[in-house]
Amino acid sequence: MTENARSNQMVPLPIVFLGLSLTAEEGRHLLHADYRRPIEKGDLDAISPPATVLIIDGVLEDRRLPPSEAVRALERGVRLYGAASTGALLAIELLRDGMVGMGRVFKFLHRFPGDREDLVALLYLEKKQQPVTVPLINIIFACIDAGMTPPQLKKLMRLLTSIPLHKRTWATIETACSASGLTLPHSIRTFDVKKEDASSLLDSFREEVSSPV
């Protein structure tokens, strides 16, 4: 075995927390990594350096990961990267502490003055890791890419955020937009910026994982 091969074997695989924006099965086609369920309280405390952690999805409410736990991980020397959903939110909060945020969602939310979590939140079936509501950020980016004007986008965001989280289904959203005179892009149901950002984050680490140290 060559010296480079021995060194490469000693490099721990990135740890990836996901399941909603992108499935672990989809992730494995992009990056050889240690895939885990959406991150929650206690997950980072259990990780010791050297470690690279990519956070995409996470559990909210009482099991959510406290930012203080992420700060402790950074102070121990764990490298933290975030994108797409919970990862993007956490990266915005911990930029000054050394966490790195990536992707379109992260950049958009970093400039957004309102409730950032509301734009990426969704309800899902935990056992199946299956979303049952639509994250608003996907609709917003689909309309941005389709050329919706700033006044229309402002009206759209007011409308979308007025819909309670548990009612954010395609049927409810499309009916509300139609009643308000807003035309959604034809491809709206297949557009997924969260998935795109999650894929890009994993793809950006392919060379680091495959290259010898």
C-alpha positions in Angstrom: 0.0 0.0 0.0 1.4 3.4 -0.9 1.9 6.2 1.6 -0.8 8.3 0.0 -3.3 5.4 0.2 -2.5 4.9 3.9 -3.0 8.7 4.5 -6.3 8.7 2.6 -7.6 5.8 4.7 -7.1 7.9 7.9 -9.3 10.8 6.6 -12.7 10.4 8.2 -15.7 10.5 5.8 -17.8 13.6 6.0 -20.9 13.2 8.2 -24.1 14.3 6.4 -27.4 15.1 8.1 -30.3 15.0 5.6 -33.4 13.2 4.6 -36.0 15.7 3.5 -34.3 18.1 1.0 -32.4 15.1 -0.4 -32.5 11.4 0.5 -29.5 9.5 1.7 -29.8 7.2 -1.4 -29.6 10.2 -3.7 -26.7 11.6 -1.7 -24.7 8.4 -2.1 -24.7 8.9 -5.8 -22.9 12.3 -5.3 -20.6 11.8 -2.3 -19.1 8.9 -0.4 -20.1 9.9 3.2 -21.6 8.9 6.5 -25.3 9.6 6.0 -27.5 10.3 9.0 -31.1 11.4 9.6 -32.0 15.1 10.0 -29.9 16.6 12.8 -31.3 17.1 16.3 -30.2 18.0 19.8 -27.2 15.9 20.9 -26.0 14.9 17.5 -23.1 17.3 17.3 -22.1 16.7 21.0 -21.4 13.1 20.0 -19.0 14.0 17.2 -15.3 14.5 18.0 -12.7 16.1 15.7 -11.3 15.6 13.2 -14.6 15.7 11.5 -16.4 17.5 8.6 -20.1 17.8 9.1 -22.5 18.8 6.3 -25.9 19.9 7.7 -28.8 20.0 5.3 -32.0 19.0 7.2 -32.9 19.1 10.8 -35.7 18.5 13.3 -37.4 21.6 14.6 -39.4 22.4 17.8 -38.3 20.7 21.1 -35.7 18.4 19.5 -34.0 21.1 17.5 -30.3 21.4 17.6 -29.3 24.3 19.9 -26.9 26.8 18.2 -24.8 26.6 21.4 -24.2 22.9 20.6 -23.0 23.8 17.2 -20.7 26.5 18.7 -19.2 23.9 21.0 -18.5 21.6 18.0 -16.8 24.5 16.1 -14.7 25.2 19.2 -13.6 21.6 19.4 -12.4 21.8 15.8 -15.3 20.2 14.0 -15.8 21.7 10.5 -19.5 22.7 9.9 -21.1 23.4 6.6 -24.7 24.2 5.9 -27.1 24.5 3.0 -30.7 24.2 1.7 -32.7 24.1 4.9 -31.8 23.8 8.6 -28.2 23.9 7.5 -28.6 27.3 5.8 -30.4 28.7 8.8 -27.8 27.5 11.2 -24.9 28.8 9.0 -26.5 32.3 9.0 -26.6 32.3 12.7 -23.1 31.0 13.2 -21.2 32.8 10.4 -19.1 34.7 12.9 -18.3 31.5 14.8 -16.8 29.8 11.8 -19.7 27.8 10.2 -19.8 28.0 6.4 -23.0 28.5 4.5 -23.4 27.6 0.8 -26.1 27.8 -1.9 -28.9 30.0 -3.2 -31.1 29.4 -0.2 -28.4 30.4 2.2 -27.6 33.6 0.3 -31.3 34.6 -0.1 -32.1 34.0 3.6 -29.0 35.8 4.7 -30.5 39.0 3.2 -34.1 38.2 4.1 -35.4 40.4 7.0 -38.4 38.3 8.0 -39.0 34.8 9.5 -36.4 32.7 7.7 -37.4 29.5 9.3 -41.0 29.9 8.0 -39.7 29.9 4.4 -37.9 26.5 4.6 -40.1 24.7 7.2 -42.3 21.7 6.2 -44.2 18.9 7.9 -43.3 15.3 7.2 -43.8 11.7 8.1 -40.8 11.0 10.4 -40.6 7.2 9.8 -40.7 7.5 6.1 -38.9 10.9 5.9 -41.6 11.9 3.6 -42.7 15.6 3.2 -46.4 16.3 3.4 -46.3 20.1 2.9 -44.5 22.3 0.5 -41.6 24.5 1.6 -42.3 28.1 0.5 -38.7 28.7 -0.6 -39.1 26.4 -3.5 -42.1 28.4 -4.8 -40.3 31.7 -4.3 -37.2 30.6 -6.3 -39.3 29.0 -9.1 -41.1 32.4 -9.5 -37.8 34.3 -9.3 -36.3 32.1 -12.1 -39.5 32.5 -14.1 -39.0 36.3 -14.1 -41.7 37.4 -11.7 -41.5 41.1 -11.0 -40.5 42.4 -7.5 -44.0 43.8 -6.8 -45.5 40.4 -7.8 -42.9 38.6 -5.6 -43.8 40.8 -2.7 -47.5 40.0 -3.1 -46.7 36.3 -3.5 -44.6 36.2 -0.3 -47.3 37.9 1.7 -49.9 35.4 0.4 -47.7 32.3 1.0 -46.7 33.2 4.5 -50.3 33.9 5.4 -51.1 30.2 4.8 -50.6 28.1 8.0 -47.8 25.5 7.8 -50.2 22.6 8.1 -52.2 23.8 5.1 -49.3 24.4 2.7 -50.3 21.7 0.1 -50.1 22.2 -3.6 -53.9 22.4 -3.9 -54.2 25.1 -1.2 -51.3 27.1 -2.6 -52.3 27.0 -6.2 -55.9 27.9 -5.3 -54.8 30.8 -3.2 -52.5 32.1 -5.9 -55.2 31.8 -8.6 -57.7 33.7 -6.5 -55.2 36.5 -5.9 -54.4 36.8 -9.6 -50.9 35.4 -9.4 -49.7 33.0 -12.1 -47.3 30.3 -11.0 -44.8 28.7 -13.4 -46.0 25.5 -15.2 -43.0 23.7 -13.7 -43.7 24.8 -10.1 -44.3 21.3 -8.7 -41.0 19.9 -10.0 -38.8 22.9 -9.0 -36.8 22.2 -5.9 -34.1 24.7 -4.9 -33.6 23.0 -1.6 -32.7 19.7 -3.4 -30.4 21.6 -5.8 -28.5 23.3 -3.0 -28.2 20.0 -1.0 -26.8 18.3 -4.1 -24.4 21.1 -4.8 -23.1 21.0 -1.2 -22.3 17.3 -1.5 -20.9 17.7 -4.9 -18.5 20.4 -3.7 -16.8 17.8 -1.3 -16.3 15.1 -3.9 -12.7 16.1 -4.7 -11.8 16.5 -1.0 -13.0 13.0 -0.2 -11.5 11.3 -3.3 -8.2 13.1 -3.3 -5.2 11.7 -1.3 -4.0 13.7 1.6 
